[in-house]
Amino acid sequence: MGGMSQPSTDRTRVRRIPDRARYDKSDVLAILREGLVAHVALVDPERGPVVLPMVYGVDEVHLYLHGSPASRLVRQLMSGADCCVEVTLLDELVIARSVFHHSMNYRSAMVHGQPENLEDHAAKNAALKVIVEHVVPGQWGLARVPSPAELDQTAVVRLPLTEAVAKVRTGDPVDEPEDTGLPIWAGRLLRETRWSAPIDAEDLGPGLSAPEHLRSYGR
Ligand SMILES: Cc1cc2nc3c(=O)[nH]c(=O)nc-3n(C[C@H](O)[C@H](O)[C@H](O)COP(=O)(O)OP(=O)(O)OC[C@H]3O[C@@H](n4cnc5c(N)ncnc54)[C@H](O)[C@@H]3O)c2cc1C
């Protein structure tokens, strides 16, 4: 993938409503940068398909995931199992006159591929920084960095952004022409999210207050 308007592989070709496809790397990256939770799909050889919600981070080249090596599915990611990672940004509810044409306006990104396990402590640390800074910009410089023992207890993998695609729906409901005259409201509800002011931990020591990057958190 890279500044292209065609799918990089056959499995990233959007077949259903293809005019909603976005193959440009910049479109995929914009969605991945805005999202916070990824849905990671794997086929567990013993139990069948599984979807794991996971935190992630992204740079220009890779998507990073981490977890406990005690998790069977994380170990599957560490072994390079084929997986699919999806991030959804829900923008609007689309309210139509007919039930059939209700919809959602969204931006979603999908990455397919085989993750690479990071074993080297420096590489793991750099990837964990990407994840932390993705979720809470400014926090890596404040929190205690992982110890070597903590790095050993943390699996970190990265998935190349080479096989990725985005799909985007915008706009009004698309009702049947004969329904537009019905006395039923149609339109959109825009979704807005906000975060609260920081809530102190119960065991917070005296004289400490939340840093500016958390007081002004607007992710
Ligand atoms: C918030 C939300 C709600 C949705 N609700 C529904 C629903 O209720 N019912 C429904 O049928 N569909 C829904 N969709 C759309 C759904 O994600 C699929 O795009 C659609 O079902 C077509 O599936 P398909 O297997 O035929 O796709 P195909 O077009 O055959 O998929 C081919 C390839 O296109 C890419 N692709 C497909 N869908 C997406 C996507 N959403 N984002 C990024 N890449 C994609 C993947 O690489 C996939 O391998 C929703 C999407 C979002 C984001």
The ligand as a MOL file (V3000), in Angstrom:
LIG
                    3D

  0  0  0     0  0            999 V3000
M  V30 BEGIN CTAB
M  V30 COUNTS 53 58 0 0 0
M  V30 BEGIN ATOM
M  V30 1 C -20.1970 0.4730 12.0100 0
M  V30 2 C -20.4650 -0.4660 10.8660 0
M  V30 3 C -21.6540 -1.1490 10.8060 0
M  V30 4 C -21.9340 -2.0350 9.7570 0
M  V30 5 N -23.0840 -2.7440 9.7800 0
M  V30 6 C -23.2880 -3.6820 8.8450 0
M  V30 7 C -24.4220 -4.5590 8.9100 0
M  V30 8 O -25.2250 -4.5020 9.8490 0
M  V30 9 N -24.6100 -5.4560 7.9210 0
M  V30 10 C -23.7300 -5.5650 6.8850 0
M  V30 11 O -23.9390 -6.4150 6.0170 0
M  V30 12 N -22.6650 -4.7690 6.8000 0
M  V30 13 C -22.4200 -3.8410 7.7490 0
M  V30 14 N -21.3120 -3.0520 7.6770 0
M  V30 15 C -20.4450 -3.1800 6.5100 0
M  V30 16 C -19.5730 -4.4260 6.6530 0
M  V30 17 O -18.4400 -4.0570 7.4340 0
M  V30 18 C -19.0840 -4.9750 5.3190 0
M  V30 19 O -18.3810 -3.9850 4.6140 0
M  V30 20 C -20.2190 -5.4900 4.4530 0
M  V30 21 O -21.0480 -6.4110 5.1730 0
M  V30 22 C -19.7070 -6.2180 3.2290 0
M  V30 23 O -19.1350 -7.4420 3.6290 0
M  V30 24 P -18.4880 -8.4040 2.5010 0
M  V30 25 O -17.8610 -9.5490 3.2260 0
M  V30 26 O -19.4890 -8.6460 1.4360 0
M  V30 27 O -17.3460 -7.4210 1.9980 0
M  V30 28 P -16.4250 -7.5080 0.7500 0
M  V30 29 O -16.6150 -6.2520 -0.0090 0
M  V30 30 O -16.5250 -8.8180 0.0410 0
M  V30 31 O -15.0200 -7.4680 1.4960 0
M  V30 32 C -13.8290 -7.6300 0.7490 0
M  V30 33 C -12.7110 -6.9490 1.4750 0
M  V30 34 O -13.0260 -5.5780 1.6150 0
M  V30 35 C -12.5380 -5.0860 2.8600 0
M  V30 36 N -13.6690 -4.6200 3.6830 0
M  V30 37 C -14.9190 -5.0990 3.7340 0
M  V30 38 N -15.6660 -4.4110 4.6140 0
M  V30 39 C -14.8630 -3.4780 5.1550 0
M  V30 40 C -15.0490 -2.4680 6.1250 0
M  V30 41 N -16.2230 -2.2580 6.7480 0
M  V30 42 N -13.9860 -1.6920 6.4460 0
M  V30 43 C -12.7950 -1.8520 5.8420 0
M  V30 44 N -12.5610 -2.7800 4.8920 0
M  V30 45 C -13.5870 -3.5870 4.5680 0
M  V30 46 C -11.7950 -6.2450 3.5130 0
M  V30 47 O -10.4300 -6.1970 3.1580 0
M  V30 48 C -12.4750 -7.4570 2.8980 0
M  V30 49 O -11.6340 -8.5800 2.9320 0
M  V30 50 C -20.9980 -2.1770 8.7030 0
M  V30 51 C -19.7870 -1.4860 8.7660 0
M  V30 52 C -19.5150 -0.6570 9.8440 0
M  V30 53 C -18.1820 0.0090 9.9050 0
M  V30 END ATOM
M  V30 BEGIN BOND
M  V30 1 1 1 2
M  V30 2 1 2 3
M  V30 3 2 2 52
M  V30 4 2 3 4
M  V30 5 1 4 5
M  V30 6 1 4 50
M  V30 7 2 5 6
M  V30 8 1 6 7
M  V30 9 1 6 13
M  V30 10 2 7 8
M  V30 11 1 7 9
M  V30 12 1 9 10
M  V30 13 2 10 11
M  V30 14 1 10 12
M  V30 15 2 12 13
M  V30 16 1 13 14
M  V30 17 1 14 15
M  V30 18 1 14 50
M  V30 19 1 15 16
M  V30 20 1 16 17
M  V30 21 1 16 18
M  V30 22 1 18 19
M  V30 23 1 18 20
M  V30 24 1 20 21
M  V30 25 1 20 22
M  V30 26 1 22 23
M  V30 27 1 23 24
M  V30 28 2 24 25
M  V30 29 1 24 26
M  V30 30 1 24 27
M  V30 31 1 27 28
M  V30 32 2 28 29
M  V30 33 1 28 30
M  V30 34 1 28 31
M  V30 35 1 31 32
M  V30 36 1 32 33
M  V30 37 1 33 34
M  V30 38 1 33 48
M  V30 39 1 34 35
M  V30 40 1 35 36
M  V30 41 1 35 46
M  V30 42 1 36 37
M  V30 43 1 36 45
M  V30 44 2 37 38
M  V30 45 1 38 39
M  V30 46 1 39 40
M  V30 47 2 39 45
M  V30 48 1 40 41
M  V30 49 2 40 42
M  V30 50 1 42 43
M  V30 51 2 43 44
M  V30 52 1 44 45
M  V30 53 1 46 47
M  V30 54 1 46 48
M  V30 55 1 48 49
M  V30 56 2 50 51
M  V30 57 1 51 52
M  V30 58 1 52 53
M  V30 END BOND
M  V30 END CTAB
M  END
